[in-house]
Amino acid sequence: MIQAEYVLSALGWGVIPNSFMKFPHLEEFKVAMLEVGNLLNRNVAEKCQSTIPKISTLFNAFTEDRKVKEIQELNRMGFRLLYADSGALQIVTLGCEITPQIKDQIYRVQTNADFAFCFDEIPLKTVGERSRNERSNVFNKVFDAEACGPCGEKTGQNIKEQVELFQKLGAKTKVILICHGNNLDDFLRYYDSIVSKLEDHDYQNIGGIAIAKTGAGNQTREAIELVRVAKKISRNCHPAVKAQMHLLGVGAISKLRPLMYLVRSGYLTEYPVISYDSSSHTSCFDYGLLKINGGCDTLGKTRTARGVAHFKNVYQLFEPVLKKYLTVDEFLAGIYCGPSKQTENTLDIEMTPEPTWPFSAIREKAVTNPNKKAGIIGLLSKTLHIYFMITNFCQNVDKLFREKDTDIEGEDATTMLQLKRIRDDKDIEKWIEEHSGKGKAVPSAKIASTEELGSTLERLFEE
């Protein structure tokens, strides 16, 4: 049975309330935070039948280095494993240069985590106007085939320096390699370039690999290519590399379905742990959104029947803990406590003012609430909303291993279902051949490669 690990990121946005260390009932708050975290762990363990579900957390070692103390103060919110991102995207976005000094600083912060992502060099070339989010924007870029090997070597050197510092400091932190490419051969060349810089003793601090979609594309066809890459790498890699496969930035069941179907079929069994990080649920509270069962629902900015029903479900899920602190009515009163606004009441044509639920108002009421226990849970309302969605997401990941043919719909349903029957390379190569090209049912958003563009130009001149 595969271990499916949800890695919760952007902790400062929703899970850990800002300035909670100044909360007048700090010690009681820490106990409550730990209780709901432990209950989340128990809930997903009980509700998942076909996977071993785990919840872990991730912080950004560049932008959230101050969160380390808070995470430790909260006993990691009850979650065993902690990941640390390098913050490379944020460094570049701010217009800063990634210097050896910055890397050293980041690596030292990462020693507080169990797993750390490396500084990866991405072989993309800008072909359009530059944007503010230049590193993350792939719409103005093509994959630079010539840079693939050199970028892999630079990444390998970064990993070696990272590992050497960890070992020097006596840290047990393990590095997750990040591998880039545009097609199977590109990924393998990049990976080989990474490992050319590593020695046997370096693998003591390596704990897995992330096959990045950045240079390949972000649709079903590309997701299947990433699985092929992971399969190929697993055959010759050091055992430490295949201890875990990580997916970067995956917060949709549709994106996980191809991978999990190929695990379910027996095609990809070499990685005992498959982890994926997501911040898509973390931001939902602030926007009044609810993401469950593969969809996104709007709860509204004011108190609505739909919103009330949802938060009653949240209370019910965490009732073993919450009932010790407050009633469901007190829970709702602690959420819908913002200034009232006009909203249309479907039962009455007249406009009726209803309370809003901005977290700033919720936090203020939590801090000043004479009912100490209600205030403690009020401060956790955003956290509970997120944990509710995570529970649902983990359940849906688990269902992928029991999904019947009649459970999946859409024009690409038949082709997706065929993935459950793929056993080996011959099967998957046949599937790709049958479902590639224009007019095929499998969605594709492949990033262009300089190699492909060059071939196209050559054919034009030949004609």
C-alpha positions in Angstrom: 0.0 0.0 0.0 1.4 3.4 -1.1 1.9 6.2 1.4 0.2 9.3 0.0 1.5 12.4 1.8 -0.2 15.8 1.6 2.4 18.5 2.3 0.6 21.6 3.5 2.4 24.8 2.4 1.9 28.6 2.9 1.5 28.1 6.6 1.6 31.8 7.3 -1.4 32.4 5.1 -3.9 30.4 7.0 -2.8 27.5 9.2 -0.7 29.6 11.7 -2.6 32.8 12.7 -0.4 35.9 12.5 0.8 37.2 15.8 -0.6 34.3 17.7 2.4 34.5 20.1 0.8 37.6 21.5 -2.6 35.8 22.2 -3.5 36.3 25.8 -4.3 32.6 26.2 -1.3 31.3 24.4 -0.7 28.0 26.3 -4.3 27.0 25.9 -4.2 27.9 22.2 -1.2 25.7 21.7 -3.0 22.8 23.3 -6.1 23.3 21.1 -3.9 23.6 17.9 -2.2 20.3 18.7 -5.6 18.7 19.5 -7.1 19.6 16.1 -3.9 18.6 14.3 -3.9 15.2 16.0 -7.6 14.8 15.2 -6.9 15.6 11.5 -4.3 12.8 11.5 -6.8 10.4 13.0 -9.6 11.4 10.7 -7.7 10.8 7.4 -6.2 7.6 8.8 -9.7 6.3 9.5 -11.4 7.5 6.3 -8.7 6.3 3.9 -8.8 2.6 3.0 -6.5 2.1 0.0 -3.5 4.4 0.9 -1.5 5.2 4.0 -2.4 8.9 4.3 0.0 11.3 6.0 -0.1 15.1 6.6 3.1 17.1 6.6 3.9 20.8 6.5 6.3 23.0 4.4 7.7 26.4 5.1 9.7 28.7 2.8 13.3 29.0 4.2 13.6 32.5 2.6 10.3 34.2 3.3 9.1 32.2 6.3 12.4 31.7 8.2 10.7 33.4 11.2 8.0 30.8 11.1 10.5 28.2 12.3 10.2 29.3 15.9 6.4 29.4 15.7 6.3 25.9 14.2 8.5 24.6 17.0 6.4 26.5 19.6 3.3 24.7 18.2 5.0 21.2 18.2 4.7 21.2 14.4 0.9 21.4 14.9 0.9 17.6 15.5 2.4 16.7 12.1 5.5 14.5 12.2 7.5 15.7 9.1 8.5 19.2 8.1 9.7 20.3 4.7 11.7 23.5 3.8 11.6 25.1 0.4 14.6 26.9 -0.9 12.7 30.1 -1.7 14.5 30.4 -5.1 11.3 31.6 -6.8 10.8 34.4 -4.2 14.4 35.5 -4.3 14.3 35.9 -8.1 10.9 37.5 -8.1 12.3 40.2 -5.7 15.0 40.9 -8.2 17.7 39.5 -6.0 20.7 37.4 -7.0 21.1 33.9 -5.6 24.6 34.3 -4.1 26.6 31.8 -2.2 25.9 33.8 0.9 22.1 33.5 0.4 22.4 29.8 -0.2 24.4 29.3 2.9 21.8 31.2 4.9 19.0 29.2 3.4 20.7 25.9 4.0 21.1 26.7 7.7 17.5 27.5 8.1 16.6 24.3 6.3 18.4 22.2 8.9 15.3 22.7 11.1 13.3 20.5 8.7 13.3 16.8 7.9 13.4 17.4 4.1 14.8 20.3 2.1 14.3 21.2 -1.5 17.4 22.1 -3.5 18.3 25.2 -5.5 17.4 24.0 -9.0 18.5 25.6 -12.3 15.6 25.6 -14.8 16.6 25.3 -18.5 14.0 27.7 -19.9 14.7 30.5 -22.3 12.6 33.7 -22.4 11.2 34.4 -25.9 8.7 37.2 -25.1 8.5 40.2 -22.8 9.8 39.6 -19.3 7.2 39.7 -16.4 7.2 40.4 -12.7 7.0 36.7 -11.9 9.7 35.8 -14.4 10.8 32.5 -12.8 7.3 31.1 -12.5 5.8 32.5 -15.8 6.2 29.8 -18.4 4.0 31.4 -21.1 6.8 33.5 -22.5 9.4 30.7 -22.4 10.6 27.7 -24.3 12.6 24.8 -23.0 16.3 25.3 -23.8 17.6 21.9 -24.8 21.2 23.0 -25.0 21.1 24.2 -21.4 19.6 21.0 -20.1 22.9 19.3 -19.2 24.7 22.4 -17.8 21.7 23.3 -15.7 21.6 19.7 -14.3 25.3 20.0 -13.4 24.8 23.4 -11.6 21.9 21.8 -9.7 24.0 18.9 -8.8 26.7 21.2 -7.5 24.1 23.1 -5.5 23.0 19.8 -4.0 26.5 18.8 -3.1 27.2 22.1 -1.3 23.8 21.8 0.5 24.5 18.2 1.6 28.1 19.0 2.7 26.8 21.9 4.9 24.1 19.6 6.4 26.7 17.0 7.2 29.1 19.6 8.6 26.4 20.9 10.9 25.4 17.4 11.9 21.9 17.9 10.5 19.7 14.9 9.6 17.8 16.9 7.0 17.5 15.1 3.6 17.5 16.9 0.3 14.8 16.3 -2.3 16.4 16.5 -5.8 14.5 18.5 -8.4 14.8 17.2 -12.0 13.7 19.2 -15.1 13.1 18.3 -18.7 10.8 18.6 -21.7 10.7 15.0 -22.8 12.0 11.7 -21.4 15.5 12.1 -22.8 15.8 15.6 -21.5 14.9 14.6 -18.0 17.3 11.7 -18.0 20.1 13.9 -19.2 19.4 16.4 -16.5 19.3 13.7 -13.9 22.5 12.2 -15.1 24.1 15.6 -14.9 23.0 16.0 -11.3 24.4 12.7 -10.1 27.7 13.3 -11.9 28.4 15.9 -9.2 27.5 13.6 -6.3 29.6 11.0 -4.3 28.4 8.0 -2.4 28.6 9.7 1.0 26.4 12.5 -0.3 23.4 10.1 -0.5 23.2 9.9 3.3 21.4 13.2 3.2 19.3 12.6 0.1 15.7 11.5 0.6 13.9 11.5 -2.7 13.2 13.2 -6.0 10.8 15.7 -7.5 10.1 15.4 -11.2 9.2 19.0 -12.1 6.6 19.9 -14.7 8.0 23.4 -15.2 9.8 22.7 -18.5 7.4 20.1 -19.8 3.8 21.4 -19.3 0.9 21.1 -17.0 -1.7 18.8 -18.5 -2.6 15.1 -18.5 -0.2 14.2 -21.3 2.7 15.8 -19.5 1.8 14.3 -16.2 2.1 10.8 -17.7 5.5 11.7 -19.1 6.6 12.6 -15.6 5.6 9.1 -14.4 7.6 7.5 -17.2 10.6 9.6 -16.1 10.2 8.5 -12.5 10.0 4.9 -13.7 13.2 5.1 -15.8 15.2 6.9 -13.1 14.2 4.3 -10.5 15.9 1.5 -12.4 19.4 2.8 -12.0 19.3 5.4 -9.3 20.8 5.2 -5.8 18.2 3.7 -3.3 18.0 7.0 -1.5 16.6 8.8 -4.6 13.7 6.4 -4.9 12.8 6.5 -1.2 10.2 9.1 -2.2 8.7 10.8 -5.2 7.4 14.3 -4.8 5.0 16.4 -6.9 5.5 20.1 -6.8 2.4 22.3 -6.5 -0.4 19.8 -7.1 -3.7 20.8 -5.5 -6.2 19.1 -7.9 -7.4 15.6 -8.0 -7.4 15.7 -11.8 -3.7 16.3 -11.8 -3.0 13.4 -9.5 -5.3 10.9 -11.3 -2.9 9.8 -14.0 -0.1 9.2 -11.5 -2.3 7.3 -9.0 -3.9 5.2 -11.8 -0.4 4.1 -12.9 0.6 3.3 -9.3 -2.7 1.4 -9.0 -2.0 -0.6 -12.2 1.3 -1.8 -10.9 3.3 0.2 -13.5 5.0 2.5 -10.9 5.7 0.7 -7.6 9.3 1.6 -7.0 8.5 4.7 -4.7 7.0 3.7 -1.3 6.1 7.3 -0.6 4.4 9.7 -3.0 4.1 13.2 -1.6 2.6 16.4 -3.1 2.6 20.0 -1.8 -0.3 22.4 -2.2 -1.2 25.9 -1.1 -4.5 25.9 -3.0 -6.6 25.2 0.2 -4.6 27.6 2.4 -5.9 30.7 0.7 -9.6 29.7 0.5 -10.8 31.2 3.7 -9.8 34.8 2.8 -11.6 34.5 -0.5 -14.7 32.8 0.9 -14.1 29.6 -1.1 -14.6 26.0 -0.4 -12.7 23.4 -2.4 -14.0 19.9 -2.0 -14.7 16.9 -4.3 -12.7 18.3 -7.1 -14.7 21.5 -7.3 -14.7 25.1 -5.9 -17.7 26.5 -4.2 -18.3 30.2 -3.2 -19.5 30.6 0.3 -20.1 34.3 -0.1 -18.7 37.3 1.9 -21.7 37.4 4.3 -23.6 34.8 6.4 -25.4 32.6 4.0 -27.3 29.3 4.3 -24.6 27.6 2.3 -21.8 29.0 4.5 -23.6 28.1 7.8 -24.2 24.6 6.5 -20.5 24.2 5.7 -19.2 25.5 9.1 -21.7 23.2 10.8 -20.0 20.3 8.9 -16.6 21.6 10.0 -17.8 21.6 13.7 -19.2 18.1 13.2 -15.9 16.8 11.8 -13.9 18.2 14.7 -16.6 17.9 17.3 -14.5 15.5 19.5 -12.3 18.5 20.2 -14.5 21.5 19.7 -17.3 20.4 22.0 -14.9 20.8 24.9 -14.6 24.5 24.1 -17.9 25.8 22.6 -21.2 24.9 21.1 -21.9 24.9 17.4 -23.9 28.2 17.8 -20.9 29.8 19.6 -18.6 28.5 16.8 -20.8 30.2 14.1 -21.1 33.4 16.2 -17.3 33.5 16.4 -17.0 33.3 12.6 -19.9 35.6 11.4 -18.9 38.6 13.5 -17.9 41.2 10.9 -19.8 44.3 9.9 -23.2 43.5 8.4 -23.8 44.1 4.7 -26.8 44.1 2.5 -27.5 40.8 0.8 -30.4 39.4 -1.1 -32.5 36.9 1.0 -34.0 34.4 -1.3 -36.9 33.9 1.1 -37.6 37.6 1.2 -37.4 39.9 -1.8 -36.3 42.8 0.5 -32.6 43.3 1.1 -31.5 42.0 4.5 -28.2 43.0 6.3 -26.1 39.9 7.2 -22.8 39.8 9.1 -19.5 39.3 7.2 -16.6 37.1 8.2 -13.2 38.7 7.5 -10.5 37.0 9.5 -9.4 40.4 10.9 -12.7 40.7 12.6 -12.7 37.0 13.7 -9.2 37.5 15.2 -10.2 40.7 17.0 -13.2 39.0 18.6 -11.1 35.9 19.5 -8.6 38.0 21.3 -11.2 40.1 23.2 -13.8 37.4 23.7 -14.7 37.1 27.5 -15.4 33.5 26.7 -11.8 32.3 26.7 -12.6 28.9 25.2 -14.7 30.4 22.4 -11.9 32.8 21.7 -9.3 30.1 21.4 -11.4 28.2 18.7 -12.2 31.5 17.0 -8.5 32.0 16.4 -8.4 28.5 14.9 -11.4 29.0 12.5 -9.3 29.5 9.4 -7.2 26.5 10.4 -10.3 24.3 10.8 -11.6 25.4 7.4 -8.4 24.3 5.8 -8.2 21.0 7.7 -11.7 20.2 6.6 -10.7 20.6 2.9 -7.5 18.6 3.4 -9.5 15.7 4.9 -11.8 15.7 1.9 -8.8 15.9 -0.5 -7.0 13.0 1.1 -10.2 11.0 0.9 -10.5 11.7 -2.8 -6.9 10.7 -3.4 -7.6 7.5 -1.6 -10.7 6.9 -3.8 -8.6 7.0 -6.9 -7.4 3.5 -5.9 -11.0 2.3 -5.7 -12.6 4.4 -8.5 -14.9 2.4 -10.8 -15.0 2.9 -14.5 -18.4 4.5 -14.1 -17.1 7.0 -11.5 -15.1 9.1 -14.0 -16.8 11.3 -16.7 -15.6 13.6 -19.5 -14.4 13.2 -23.0 -11.1 11.8 -21.9 -12.7 9.3 -19.5 -12.0 6.2 -21.7 -8.4 7.1 -22.2 -7.9 7.8 -18.5 -9.4 4.5 -17.5 -7.0 2.7 -19.8 -4.2 3.8 -17.6 -5.4 1.5 -14.8 -4.5 -1.5 -17.1 -1.0 -0.4 -18.0 1.6 -2.8 -16.6 4.9 -2.1 -18.4 6.8 0.2 -20.8 5.4 -1.6 -23.8 1.8 -0.8 -22.6 2.5 2.8 -21.8 4.3 3.4 -25.1 1.4 1.9 -27.0 -1.0 4.2 -25.0 1.0 7.3 -25.8 1.2 6.4 -29.5 -2.6 5.9 -29.6 -3.4 9.1 -27.8 -0.9 11.6 -29.0 -1.3 14.2 -31.7 -4.0 16.7 -32.7 -7.6 15.7 -32.2 -6.8 13.2 -29.5 -8.7 13.1 -26.2 -5.8 13.5 -23.9 -5.3 17.1 -22.9 -1.8 18.5 -23.5 -0.1 21.8 -22.7 3.5 20.9 -23.7 6.0 23.7 -23.5 7.9 24.2 -26.8 11.5 23.2 -27.0 14.3 25.0 -28.8 15.2 21.6 -30.3 11.7 21.2 -31.7 11.6 24.8 -33.0 15.0 24.2 -34.7 13.7 21.1 -36.4 10.6 22.9 -37.6 12.7 25.7 -39.1 14.9 23.2 -40.9 11.9 21.5 -42.4 10.6 24.9 -43.6 13.9 25.6 -45.3 14.0 22.2 -46.9 10.6 22.7 -48.4 
